[in-house]
């Protein structure tokens, strides 16, 4: 049996950072649609999330990699130019429109079975909701004739919202626009460009294999679970397909010291000699996101393997039990995660609040604080906030306050 090639932990980290776009310099001028094209080729999707304590999650990856840009640019790119569509990928996500056929099998499989069961018992109502959209055009939940009362279960959804989500899951309707993050639904054939909508869907096996390859490309290197989870694909079947991709020369199975299992390296992955990144990372960034749907309650295994950085999203942790804060962003400097900050946008006061700031062991706090202060100032300006206020919590807070003068 041929021995597997070893890839050092430091090299694996650089491969991962490069695959996610952190080896590239930020644009020297204005960010354009061409930059968003390149970003989407790198990351493959942008995760959506309703938490808005700082900024909506899908806006952050572009800021982290490209610097300040117009959020309207991303909205127009996604919804007006129809370069992206919404569907279930890692979680609810914005996905390049050309990948639409790869998700047809997921639409046909009836994902999220509770909604399927509900719809089976309300077929006439579901058909009526679809009829209203077909005849009246794009609608919000509130635009339905009988949207129903919001209830305690189903995330507070009324019948209208449940029916719309069922139709969305099935690929019969899609999101045409998102004013104030509220979905406006329309028929799929009126949202997805005709050429894409009518393209034949590949068999589930082929779609699954292609999604795994895309995930490996976006990760650069990862364990089987990392790659399968990028698009929330079943692990058992994914392992078989990963071996097919190795046999085809698309991936190479390698060893990384400190990893419990072998890794899969995308054979065309870039391997920079060094990376000089500086970025604040959303908890929902594809570089560090959770590798299983756990409500953020568990440490993120891949993040810890790559960076030695133990990270738990504490949104769902009771306040007395939080260690670092409610909405904590890791700070990437060079090739390492060197600090974390709990951030909040006080939009009424025009301030970016740093509720807490913590440094990782062994870093130069003064140097980290200086770099972090510059990134926070840039973020505040990007968000239209006029000041950064550092509260005195955390072992990096004093140095960070000093860096702001």
Secondary structure, DSSP 4 states (H G I P E B T S, - for coil): -PPPPB--HHHHHHHHHHHTTTTSPPPSS---HHHHHHHHHHH-EEE-----SSS-HHHHHHHHHH-S--HHHHHIIIIIS--EEEEESSSEEEEEGGGGGGGHHHHHTT-SHHHHHHHHT-HHHHHHHHHHHHHH-SB-GGGSTT-----SSGGG--HHHHHHHHHHHTTSEEEEE-GGG--EEEEHHHHS-HHHHTSPPPPHHHHHHHHHHHHHHHHSEEEHHHHHHHTT--HHHHHHHHHHHHHTTSEEEEB-TT-SS-EEEETT----S---EEEEE-TT-TTT--SS-STT-S--HHHHHHH-------TTS-GGG-SS-SSEEEEEEETEEEEEEEEEEETTTTEEEEEEEEEPTTS-HHHHHHHHHHHHHHHHHHTT--EEEE-S-STTHHHHHHHT-
